[in-house]
Amino acid sequence: MTKDIAYQLKKNGIDRIQISIDGASPNTHDRLRNKNGAFKGNCQVVILISHKESTLKDVDMIYEINELNQIEKIY
C-alpha cells in the first residue's frame, strides 16, 4: 500500500481493512505469500494506517500460526 492508495481508500469511504501476518519472521511470511517484501509491505500499511489523519475505524490483524510457519519461534 502506498500513501496514494491510502488516500483513495479514504476518498472512497473505506473505513476497515484486514492485515495478515503469516509467520514468525519476514522470510516465513514472504515464502508463504510467495512474494518477496510482502512482510515489509504489511508493516508499511500498519504505519500508514496509524497516522493521525487515518479515517479507518476498524483494522483487523490476522495471525496464521502453525507448524508450517515456525510456531516454535512464537512460543
Phi, psi and omega in degrees: 000142177246171176299324179295317178294318178301320178296317180297321176300312180299313182300326183264011173081013178286126182233014180212135174222165178233134180238130180253136173241117185247081176129168183272354182215159176303321180298316179295314179302311182297321179295315180293328178273352181056041181208115176296134178088001182297319180297313179300319178299318178296322177296322177295324177298315180301318179296315180299316184282347177279350181298143185298339180271000181295140178257007180292131180260339185216121177235117179262131174252124180251125179246122177260112182234121177200186182298330182287337184238037168071049179305328182295337179278344179278317186259000000 
